[in-house]
Amino acid sequence: MANPTPQKSGGPKTSVKAPLMFSTVLALVAGVVTLITSTGGTSHQPRWDLASIAFGIAFVVALVVSAMLSMSHKENAPHLGQGSGVNLTSAERLAQQQEKDRQAKTDGGGPASA
């Protein structure tokens, strides 16, 4: 879970609790599914070895993926929303398009051709 207050660079941006819980739940599901499907019916012994292997693999993979995703999150710099063209924010582009449409209606009707 992300901290609501911004921190200085170099500090942790997210808590470790959320990725650990997510990985644990996903690993439990993988372990239980593997245990049930590998047993092969009620007349056979449960395959705890395969279930524990599936649990371990799912836990490590989910933890690595969630940690990589949380580390890759980065807010855009404020100056990227300024200017024209590619760096223009969508709200400004929408306002410009609406202004062009209003001018086209008052000048001679019909949509603006741009």
Secondary structure as the mmCIF struct_conf table of DSSP 4:
data_model
#
loop_
_struct_conf.conf_type_id
_struct_conf.id
_struct_conf.beg_label_comp_id
_struct_conf.beg_label_asym_id
_struct_conf.beg_label_seq_id
_struct_conf.end_label_comp_id
_struct_conf.end_label_asym_id
_struct_conf.end_label_seq_id
STRN STRN1 ALA A 2 ALA A 2
BEND BEND1 PRO A 4 THR A 5
TURN_TY1_P TURN_TY1_P1 SER A 9 GLY A 10
BEND BEND2 GLY A 11 GLY A 11
STRN STRN2 THR A 14 THR A 14
BEND BEND3 VAL A 16 VAL A 16
HELX_RH_AL_P HELX_RH_AL_P1 LYS A 17 THR A 39
BEND BEND4 GLY A 41 GLY A 41
TURN_TY1_P TURN_TY1_P2 THR A 42 SER A 43
BEND BEND5 HIS A 44 HIS A 44
HELX_RH_AL_P HELX_RH_AL_P2 TRP A 48 SER A 72
HELX_LH_PP_P HELX_LH_PP_P1 GLU A 75 ALA A 77
HELX_RH_3T_P HELX_RH_3T_P1 PRO A 78 GLY A 81
BEND BEND6 GLN A 82 SER A 84
HELX_RH_3T_P HELX_RH_3T_P2 GLY A 85 ASN A 87
BEND BEND7 LEU A 88 LEU A 88
HELX_RH_AL_P HELX_RH_AL_P3 SER A 90 ASP A 107
TURN_TY1_P TURN_TY1_P3 GLY A 108 GLY A 108
BEND BEND8 GLY A 109 GLY A 110
#
